[in-house]
Amino acid sequence: MSAARNRAPRNGSRGAAPDALNPNELWQEVFGILKDIDKGEIKAAANRNSIIEGEERLAAKKDAGKTISVAETDAHSALFREGVRLSEQQIAKLQDISFITKLELLRDIRMSNELEAAAEASSAARGNMSRGPFIECDGPSDSPGPSSTDVRQSRKLVTSRNNSQPPKVTDDVKTTASEYNERLSRTKIVYTVGDKVAFRRKQQIKHSDGKFTEEIEWIQGKVNKVIGEGKSRRYEVRDPYYTPESNDGPEFYKSSASQMVPIPVEGSNLEVYEVGKRVLALYPDTSQFYRAEVKGTLNGGTHVQLLFEDELEGILRTVERRFTLDHKG
């Protein structure tokens, strides 16, 4: 099998990617915040009642011709200040980015589950037409999705996936004519030495029965050399995570611009993807890219919450935005 998912986690500016979110744990966190907000509302209501009672008491004393002491005035003013403080606390809790993000992720998970249930019901109505775990696309770019053998073996290597069941594909990944035309119409990019890219490579995979199959996959690379000019321009791309012991293909590959996607430099001003967008993203703790669906954005848009194509429904991964590419794969 391909060893691309077997490579050791890489250090650097990215660091290790967070584990998949557990919907139950996420809900418990949100529920705890909501309980705290509810307690704040109870305190605010009690404070408002104290202010009303104080207003009535001071008004009655004034109507009776009695003098209102400085201490009474100060105590009543303190209630107003406390009301302002409680109000500001509640606003801060409700506007907390972490809280809002958790709510949005819960919403997206629920929507995704509902869509999955509807799709399964529709499939049953059409006669329970079965689909395999992977459909290879035609066109300029083949699917970067892993084979079923890759998925089963890679799950032993990623801690958060040890107990996963075999994946199911929830979307039809067949390349349509419009997608094909969109790829052909892309402006050709001219790369320079040092550019970081995701590039498509073909691998000869030897199976346990001794047979070989050819698989297409997208891996992280770096332009090492520019060969030729104009229409004949080609590139030598280096696999920066190659080791002689990896038995995972050569260190250098010949590629063309149509088989490469640029990786934005760190600090780039990148657009925020809308939920549901299909992208090509770097799988956490590997150097390989797979198709995924955007489920949300985190940390002000610097990271993206994704559902990878080979994952069970609801298992989300967090990937840095610049490694989430606007490409259908």
C-alpha positions in Angstrom: 0.0 0.0 0.0 1.0 3.6 -0.3 3.0 4.8 2.7 2.0 8.5 2.3 -0.3 8.3 5.3 2.3 6.4 7.3 4.8 9.3 7.5 5.7 10.6 10.9 4.0 13.8 12.0 5.9 16.9 10.9 7.0 19.8 13.1 7.1 23.4 12.0 4.7 26.3 11.9 1.7 24.1 11.6 2.4 21.7 14.5 0.2 18.7 15.0 -3.4 19.0 13.9 -6.1 18.7 16.6 -8.0 15.4 16.9 -11.5 15.0 15.5 -14.2 16.7 17.5 -16.5 14.5 19.5 -20.1 15.8 19.1 -21.1 14.6 22.5 -18.2 16.3 24.2 -18.9 19.4 22.1 -22.5 19.5 23.3 -21.5 19.1 26.9 -19.2 22.1 26.6 -22.0 24.2 25.0 -24.5 23.0 27.6 -22.1 24.1 30.4 -21.8 27.5 28.9 -25.6 27.8 28.5 -26.1 26.8 32.2 -23.7 29.6 33.2 -25.5 32.1 31.0 -28.8 31.0 32.6 -27.4 31.6 36.1 -26.4 35.0 35.0 -29.9 35.8 33.8 -31.3 34.7 37.2 -28.8 37.1 39.0 -29.7 39.9 36.6 -33.5 39.4 37.2 -32.9 39.4 41.0 -31.0 42.7 40.6 -33.8 44.3 38.6 -36.3 43.3 41.2 -34.1 44.9 43.9 -33.9 48.1 41.9 -37.7 48.2 41.5 -38.2 47.5 45.2 -35.7 50.2 46.1 -37.3 52.7 43.8 -40.7 52.1 45.5 -39.3 52.3 49.0 -37.4 55.6 48.3 -40.5 57.1 46.6 -42.7 56.1 49.5 -40.2 57.7 52.0 -40.1 60.9 49.9 -43.9 61.1 49.7 -44.0 60.7 53.5 -41.7 63.7 53.8 -38.9 61.8 55.2 -35.2 62.4 54.4 -33.4 59.9 52.2 -30.0 59.3 53.6 -26.7 59.3 51.6 -26.2 55.7 52.6 -29.6 54.7 51.0 -28.8 56.7 47.9 -25.4 55.0 47.6 -26.9 51.5 48.1 -29.5 52.2 45.4 -26.8 53.4 43.0 -24.8 50.3 43.7 -27.7 48.2 42.4 -27.6 50.1 39.1 -23.8 49.5 38.8 -24.3 45.8 39.5 -26.9 45.7 36.8 -24.5 47.1 34.3 -21.8 44.7 35.3 -24.1 41.7 35.0 -25.3 42.9 31.6 -21.7 43.2 30.3 -20.8 39.8 31.6 -23.8 38.2 29.7 -23.0 40.0 26.5 -19.4 38.8 26.7 -20.5 35.2 27.2 -22.9 35.4 24.2 -20.4 37.0 21.9 -17.5 34.7 22.8 -16.0 33.4 19.6 -15.3 30.0 21.0 -18.9 29.6 22.1 -20.3 30.8 18.7 -17.9 28.4 16.9 -19.0 25.4 19.0 -22.7 26.3 18.3 -22.0 26.5 14.5 -20.2 23.2 14.5 -23.1 21.5 16.3 -25.4 23.0 13.8 -23.3 21.8 10.9 -23.0 18.3 12.3 -26.8 18.1 12.8 -27.4 19.3 9.3 -24.9 16.8 7.9 -26.6 14.0 9.8 -30.0 15.0 8.5 -28.8 15.2 4.9 -27.3 11.8 5.3 -30.5 10.3 6.7 -32.4 11.9 3.8 -29.9 10.5 1.3 -30.2 7.0 2.7 -34.0 7.2 2.6 -33.9 8.4 -1.0 -31.5 5.6 -1.9 -33.8 3.0 -0.2 -36.7 4.3 -2.2 -34.8 3.9 -5.4 -34.1 0.2 -4.6 -31.2 0.4 -2.2 -28.7 1.0 -5.0 -25.3 0.2 -3.5 -22.1 2.3 -4.1 -18.5 1.2 -3.5 -16.2 3.1 -1.1 -14.5 4.9 -4.0 -15.4 6.1 -7.5 -12.6 7.1 -9.7 -13.1 10.3 -11.7 -12.4 10.8 -15.4 -10.9 14.1 -16.6 -7.6 16.0 -16.1 -7.4 15.2 -12.4 -8.0 11.8 -11.0 -9.4 11.3 -7.5 -7.0 11.6 -4.6 -9.3 9.5 -2.5 -7.5 6.5 -0.8 -8.1 2.9 -1.7 -10.0 0.8 0.8 -6.7 -1.0 1.6 -5.1 2.4 2.4 -8.0 3.3 4.6 -8.0 0.1 6.6 -4.3 0.1 7.2 -3.9 3.9 7.8 -6.5 3.8 10.5 -4.1 1.6 12.6 -1.5 4.5 12.4 -3.6 7.5 13.3 -4.6 7.4 17.0 -8.0 9.1 16.6 -9.0 6.5 13.9 -8.1 3.3 15.7 -11.7 2.3 16.4 -13.2 3.6 13.1 -15.4 1.3 11.0 -14.9 1.0 7.2 -15.7 4.3 5.6 -18.7 5.1 3.5 -18.9 7.7 0.7 -21.8 10.1 1.2 -21.5 12.2 -1.9 -21.4 11.3 -5.6 -17.9 12.1 -6.6 -18.4 11.5 -10.3 -16.8 14.4 -12.2 -19.5 16.3 -14.2 -19.0 18.0 -17.5 -19.2 21.4 -15.8 -16.4 20.5 -13.4 -14.3 19.2 -16.4 -14.8 22.5 -18.2 -14.0 24.5 -15.1 -10.6 22.7 -14.8 -9.8 23.3 -18.4 -10.6 27.0 -18.1 -8.3 27.5 -15.2 -5.5 30.0 -15.9 -2.3 28.2 -16.2 0.1 29.0 -13.4 3.8 29.4 -13.9 5.7 28.0 -10.9 9.2 29.0 -9.7 11.9 27.1 -7.8 11.0 26.8 -4.1 7.2 27.0 -4.6 5.3 24.6 -2.4 2.6 22.6 -4.1 0.3 19.7 -4.0 1.1 17.5 -6.9 -0.5 14.4 -8.4 1.6 11.2 -8.7 1.0 7.7 -9.9 2.1 4.9 -7.6 2.5 1.2 -8.4 1.1 -0.6 -5.4 2.0 -4.2 -4.6 -0.7 -6.2 -2.8 -0.5 -9.2 -0.6 -1.4 -11.5 -3.5 1.7 -10.3 -5.4 -0.4 -8.3 -7.9 0.3 -4.6 -8.7 -2.2 -1.8 -9.3 -1.7 1.8 -10.2 -3.1 4.4 -7.9 -3.4 8.2 -8.2 -2.7 10.4 -5.2 -1.9 14.0 -4.3 1.0 14.7 -2.0 2.9 17.7 -0.7 5.9 18.8 -2.7 8.3 21.6 -3.5 9.4 22.8 -7.0 13.1 21.9 -7.3 13.7 22.7 -11.0 12.0 24.4 -14.0 12.6 22.5 -17.2 11.9 24.2 -20.6 9.8 27.2 -21.6 6.3 27.9 -22.9 4.1 24.9 -23.7 6.9 22.5 -23.1 7.6 23.8 -19.6 7.8 21.0 -17.0 8.8 20.9 -13.4 11.0 18.7 -11.2 9.1 18.4 -7.9 10.8 17.1 -4.8 9.0 15.1 -2.1 10.3 16.9 1.1 9.4 13.9 3.3 11.2 11.3 1.3 13.5 8.9 3.1 15.3 5.9 1.6 13.7 3.7 4.2 10.1 4.8 3.3 9.8 2.6 0.2 7.3 5.2 -1.0 8.4 6.2 -4.4 11.3 8.3 -5.6 12.4 11.6 -4.1 12.0 13.6 -7.4 9.1 13.6 -9.9 8.5 15.2 -13.3 5.3 17.1 -13.4 3.4 19.7 -15.3 1.4 22.7 -14.2 -1.9 20.9 -14.8 -0.9 18.2 -12.3 0.0 20.8 -9.5 -1.9 23.1 -7.2 -0.1 26.0 -5.4 0.0 26.1 -1.6 -0.4 29.7 -0.4 2.6 31.1 1.5 2.1 31.6 5.3 0.4 34.8 6.1 -1.5 35.1 2.8 -4.9 36.9 2.9 -7.2 34.0 1.9 -10.9 33.9 1.2 -13.2 32.3 3.8 -14.8 29.2 2.3 -18.6 28.8 2.5 -20.0 25.7 4.3 -20.5 22.9 1.8 -17.6 23.8 -0.5 -15.6 20.9 -1.9 -11.9 21.3 -1.5 -8.6 19.4 -1.6 -7.0 19.4 1.8 -3.9 18.1 3.6 -4.9 15.2 5.9 -3.7 15.9 9.5 -0.3 14.4 10.4 0.4 13.3 6.8 1.8 14.8 3.6 -1.1 13.6 1.5 -4.1 15.5 0.2 -7.7 14.3 -0.1 -11.1 15.6 -1.1 -13.1 17.1 1.7 -16.2 19.2 2.4 -16.0 22.4 4.4 -18.1 22.3 7.6 -17.0 25.6 9.2 -14.1 28.0 9.9 -12.2 28.5 13.1 -9.8 31.0 14.7 -11.0 33.9 12.5 -10.6 31.9 9.3 -7.0 30.6 9.8 -8.3 27.0 10.1 -11.1 25.1 8.4 -13.3 22.3 9.9 -13.5 19.5 7.3 -15.3 16.3 6.7 -12.9 14.1 4.6 -14.4 11.9 1.9 -13.2 8.7 3.5 -14.4 9.6 7.0 -17.6 8.4 8.8 -20.3 11.0 8.9 -19.8 13.5 11.7 -16.0 12.9 12.2 -14.5 16.3 11.5 -10.8 17.3 11.2 -9.2 20.7 11.5 -6.8 21.8 8.8 -4.9 25.1 8.4 -6.6 27.3 5.8 -3.6 27.5 3.5 -3.5 23.7 3.2 -7.1 23.7 2.2 -7.0 24.2 -1.5 -9.7 25.5 -3.9 -9.5 22.4 -6.1 -12.0 19.6 -6.6 -9.2 17.0 -7.0 
